Amino acid sequence: MEQNEYKQIYGFVIDSLKKNYSAPTVSLWFEPMKIVKLNNSSITVSLPQNRKAFVEAQYYQQLKQTFAEVLGTEVELVLVSEEEEAEMISETQNENVSGIKSEYKMRYNPEYTFKNFVVGKSNQLAQAVSLAVANHPAELNNPLFLYGNSGLGKTHLLFAIINHIRENHPDYKILYVTGEEFTNELIESLAQKKPMTFREKYRNLDVLLIDDIQFIAGKMSVQEEFFHTFDTLFKLNKQIILASDRAPSLINNLEERLHSRFMMGMIADIQPPDKELRMAIFRRKAIDYGVDLKMDVLLYLAENITTNIRQIEGSLKKLKAHTLITGEECTLPVAKAVLSDFFATAKNDETIVDRIFESASKRYGVTKEDIKSTKRNAEIAMARHYSMFLIRQTTNLSLNSIAKLFNKKDHSTVINSIGFIERKMKAEPAFEREIEQTVQELKN
């Protein structure tokens, strides 16, 4: 097996680990590792000598499970130090796969381009206006506001715009951040009494892109700062691009003056792709991943993945890893066998999450939209804690995936909610019995 295939497999593993571990943990303990040898029964991974003992003690089972999930089959995991690796007689001794670390740290992903963005009726307008902005920054559609559910391609378009502008205007100052990062940077600058440093950074740009802009809703001081940042850039004829999971008119607790500015430019939505577009996306992604898929396999995948494009990538990674390790052709029976658990788990989790939101809404007299909002009154906050705890207890979703369900970028909120419910259960036996009964009902 070629080293670039080892690198690709380990890249899938890193993607999976990032769902359950913080960025510093992944960077410190997992990214320095590399695959040395892989066959049908075992996989050998090397890592620095000073990390080996700790990783074996703390993360061995999690690593083994992650490799099994990625490869679609159980394998024996062997960890060796770099010194032990040097003694192994293998073609992999001198191969260099150190590019993994930098690849996964790239903020502007060069792989997201307009060329590999598959266009259909559900995203045609968003793609067209994004390309127009990329070709003529600050001349057309300013500001540009893209919205749609998670996993439909908003971030792909943002990076495509960045890459296109950087190619044609290498001197442009371009900044991409999330709404949460903007908020945290502002808070930090105020804490350090350096607001001017923050303003100089954000108001001296040619292009500003903010993903998940809905995060600033309900945060008055952040909205105030963003309003002035927006006005400064707009008056200087600089391009502003925003993305959200909902239309501007549906972002609650947003100042009216920001509502009006979000709607003064071009607004484009991205809808879930229809079956034909999903098949086209699968075909494009399969080419990128080097997976040969026949029409019957494409149709099977398109019929089973209907809303979230990220699931398309996950299923292809699983198929790619399976074909690499087994050498089997990716036929329809193979695809069904490899992905049966993948689809069953995803559909089951989705059903359980819907039931939990319904339960929380009835119990606390609030709506699903309230629970997922930034509102903090007692009933909504309790419903949010209750929902996060139950989702964690009854589904296979990672902490970060749960956070995204609630429009949070960081899993710390989920951890706090889980801790709150656990403390309440210890203090109130009746509540504990009720929660345990609910968990069992959901699991069954």
N, C-alpha and C positions, 0 to 999 in steps of 0.2 A: 504493500500500500504506500502511496506517495505521501511525502511529508505535508503537502498542502491539504491532503485529505485528513490527515491527523489534525492539522490546524483547524480545519472546518468543523470537525466533530467536537474538538475541545471548545471551539467558539459556541457551539450549541449548548455545551455544558455550562459555560460561563453565563450565557443568557438565562438558563434555568436557575442557576445559583443566585443571580441578581434579584430574582423574585422573592427569595427568602432571607437574604443576608444584606447587610448594609454595604454601601460602596467601599468604605475603608476595609471592611472584613474581606470582601472579594479581592480588593487590590493587594492586601497584605498577604493573605494565605493562599488564594486560589490562582490568581493571575500568573505568579512566577512558575506554576507547574506546566508540564508539557507531556504529551503522549510519546512514549518511546517505542512501544510495541503493542500490536493489537492482533488478536486472532479470535477464532470462534469461542474459545473458552476463557480467555483472560485478557486483561488490559494492564499494561505496565506504564506507570506515570512517574516521572522524576520531579524532584523539587529540591531546593537548597537544603543542605544538611542541617542548618540551624532552625529549619521549620518542620522537618520531617516528624520528629517525636510529637510535637504539639498537634499537627494535623492528624496523625494516626490516632491520637488519644481523643481528640475533640470532634473530628469531622469525617472519620473513615466511613461510617455507616451512611451518612448523608451523601458523601461522594459516590459511594458504590450504588446507592439507590438512584442518584441522578444519572450516572452513566447507564444504568439499566433502563431508565425511562427514555433517555436519548437514543440508545441503540436498539430499543425494542426487544431486548433479550437479557437474561441474567448473565453476568460475567464475573469472574474473580478479579478483584482489584488488587494490584501489587504496587506498593509505593516504594520507590528507591531514591536514594540521595543522588545528587549530581556526581559525587565521587564514585558511587556504585555504578552509575550509568556509564561512566568512562571506561569501566572495566568490562562492560558487556560487548560481545562481538556481534555487532548489528549494523546494518546500513544506516540506521537512524542515529548513530553516534554523533556524527558531525553536522547533522541537519540543523538548520536554524529556524525555530518557530517563535522567536522572541517578538515577532510583529503582533502577536495577540494583544499584548498589553496596550500598545498605542492604538491599535485598531478600535478597541472597545472604549477608548477614552476620547475619541474624536467627537467634537461637538457638532461640527458641520459635516454630516455624513456625505461624502462624495458620491455614494451609490444612489442617493435620492436625486434623480434628475427628471426633467420633463420627458426625456426620451423613454425612460422605463416606467413612466406613470401611465397605466392603462386607462383609456378614456371610454366612457359609456354615457348613457342618458343621465344616470344618477349623479355624475360628477363633471359633466361636460362644461357647464358654465364656470364652475370653480377653476377648472384647469385653464380655460380660455382667458379668464381675467387675471389669473396668476401669471400666465405667460406674458400677457400684455404689460403687466407691472414690471416683470423681469426685463422685458425689452425696453421699456420706457419708464424708469423709476421717477416717481413724483410728477409725471406728466399725465398719466391716466390712472383713474381709480384710486384716489388718495383721500381718505384711508381705504384700505382693502380689509374687509371683515369676512373671514371664512368661518362657517359653523357646521357642526354635524356631530353625531355620536362618536365616542371613542373607537379608534381602530378603523376608520374609513378613509384615511389618507390625508388629513389636514397637515400633519407634521411633514409628510412626504412633500407636499406642495411648498411648505415653508422652506424646507432645505433645498428644494429644486430652485426656488427663487433666489436663495442665497448663492448657490453654486453658479447659476446663470449670470447673476450680477457680478460676482467676483471674477468670472472669466472675461466679461466684457468691460468691467470697470475695476481693475485691480487696486486702484487707489481709494476706492470708496471705504468709508468706515461703516461696517455693518455689525449689528449686535442682535443676537437671538437670546432671549431669556423667557422663562415662564412667569406667569403672574405671581407665583409663590416666591420665585427668586427675586423678582423686582421688590416685592414686599419685604423680604428678609434683608435685602441690601439696604433698603431705606431705613429699616429699624436699626440695623447695625451702624449706619452712618450717623443717625441721631444719637445713639448710645455713645458713640465715640466723639460726638460733637463735630462731625465733619460733613454736614449736609451739602456744602459747596462742592466737595469732592464727588459726591453722588450726582449732583446736578451737572457738573462738568462732563462726567462720563456719559450721561444719558441725553444731554442737550447739544452735544457736538458730534452728532452722527449724520450719516447720509441715509441710512436705512435702519429702522428699528422694527424688530419683529417680536411680538409677545404672544406666546402660546398660553392657552388656558387663562385668558384675561378675566374670566368670570371669578377668578380667585380674589380679586380686589374688592368684590362686592361686599358691602357692609363694613368696610374698613375706611372710615372717613378720612383719616390723615393720609392714607395711601392714595385714596381717590383724589384728594387735593393735590398731592405731589404729581400724580400722573396727569391730571388735568393741565397743569402748567407745563409739564414735559411735552404733552401732546401739542398744546398751543404753540410752544416755542418752535418745535420741529415743523409744524404745519406752516407757520408764518415764514420760516426759512426755506420753504418749498422742499422739504425732505420727506422721503417715503415712510409711511407708517402702515404696518401690516399686523392685524390682530386675528387671533383664532380662539374659538370658544366651542363648548359643547352644546350651546343653545343660541338662538337668535338674540340680538341686542334687546329687543322688546321683552324678552322672557327672562332677562337677568334681573333678579330681585335685589332690592337694597342697593341699587346703583343710582348715583346722582343724575338728575334730569339733564344737566348740562353734558354729562358724559354720554347718556343715551343719545342725545341729539348729535353729538360729534361722531359717535360710532355709526350713525345712520346717514351721515352727510356724504359718504363716499359710496363705494360699491359693496354690496352685501351678496354673498353667494353661499348657498348651502350644498352639502354633500349628503346624499341619501344612501341607504344601504344598496349595494349593487344587485341588479337582477341576475338570473341564472347565467345568461349569456356573458355578461360582464365578469361574473365570478369565474367562469371557465376561461375567459381570456386572461384574467389575472393569474389564475393557476398556471396557464401555459407560459406566461411571461416569467413568473417566479420560478417555475420548473427549469426553464432555460438558464436562469441566473444561478440556480443551485446545482445544475448539471444532472437533473433527474429526467429520465426519459419516460414520459407518461402517455399512454395510449388514450384514445377518445373515451373509451368506457370508464377508465380511471378518472379522467377529468370530469366526466358527468357525475360519477359517484361522489367525488369531492364537492362539486358545486351544489349537489342536492343536500349534502349534509352540513355544509357551512354556509349560512345564509346572511349573517349580519356583520360579523367582525372580520376584517381583512387580516388582522394579526393572527387569527386562528389558521388562516391559509398558510402563513409562514411556519407556524408551529407544526402543522401536519406534514408539510414538505420536508422540514428538518428531520422529522421522525422517519419518513420514508427514505430520505437520503442516507441517514445513518444506518438503517437496516440493510439497504442494498450494498453499502460499503463493506459492512462486516460479514454479510452472508454471500454476497456475489449473486443473489437472486435477481431475476428480472422483475420489475415492478408491474406485475399483472394485477387484474382486478381482485382475484382471491387473496393475493399477497397484501394489497392495500387494505382490504377489509379486515384481514387478520391483524395487521400491524396497528390499524387505527381504530379498531373496535372499542377498546377501552378509552381512547382519546375522545371519541365522539360521545360515548355513553356518559363519561364523567362530565364533559362540558354541558350536555343537555340536562343531566341530573342536577348539577350545580345551579344552572340557570333556573330550573323549576323551584328548587329549594329557596333561592334568593327571592324569587317573586312571592313565595308563601311567607317568608319572614317579613318582607315589607308590608304585606297585607295584614299579618298578625300585629306588627308594631303600630300600624295605622289605626286599627280597631282598638287596640289596648290603650293607646295614649291620646286618641282623638285628634290625630294630625294626618297630613297627607304624605304620600311618598316623596313628593317634591319638597315638602317641608324638611323631611328627614335628611334629604340629600343637599339641602341648602346650607347657608352659613348662619342661619338663625340660631340663637342660643338661649331662648327661653326654656324654662324648666321642663315642660312636656316634650318639646322637640329634642332637647339634649338627651333626655332619658330614653326616648324612642331611638335615638341614634346609638347610644351606648348598647341598648338591648339588641338592636339589629346587628351591629358589628360583632358582638359577642356570639350571637347565634350563628352568624355566617361562618365565623372562624371555627366553631365547634362542629358544624354539620356539613361543610363543603371542603373541597380540596384547594380552594383558592388561597394564594399566598397573601401575606399581610399587605404587600404593595397592591395586589389586585383588588383586595377589599377596599383599600384607601381610594383607589380610582373609582370604585362604585359610588363613593360618597364625594367625588370631586376633590379628593385630597391628593397631594403629590407626595406626601411623606407618610410612612406607616406608623409614625409615632402616635398619631391620633388614634389609630386602631388599638395600639398597645395600651394607651391610656384608658380607652373605653372598656377594654377587656379587664383591666385591673379594677376599674370602678365597679363593674358587675360582680367580679369575684369577691371584692370586699363587702358588697351589699349582700351577697349570698351567705357569707360567713356570719354577718351580723343579723340576718333575718332568715331563720330556718324555713319559714313558710315560702318565702320568695325563692329560696334555694330549691325546694321541692318542686315548685312550679316551673322553674327554669329547666331542671333535670327532666321533668315530664315532657316539656316542649321539645327539648333536644331529642329525646327518644322518638317522639311522634314524627319529627322532621326526618330523622334518619330512616324511619320505617316507611 
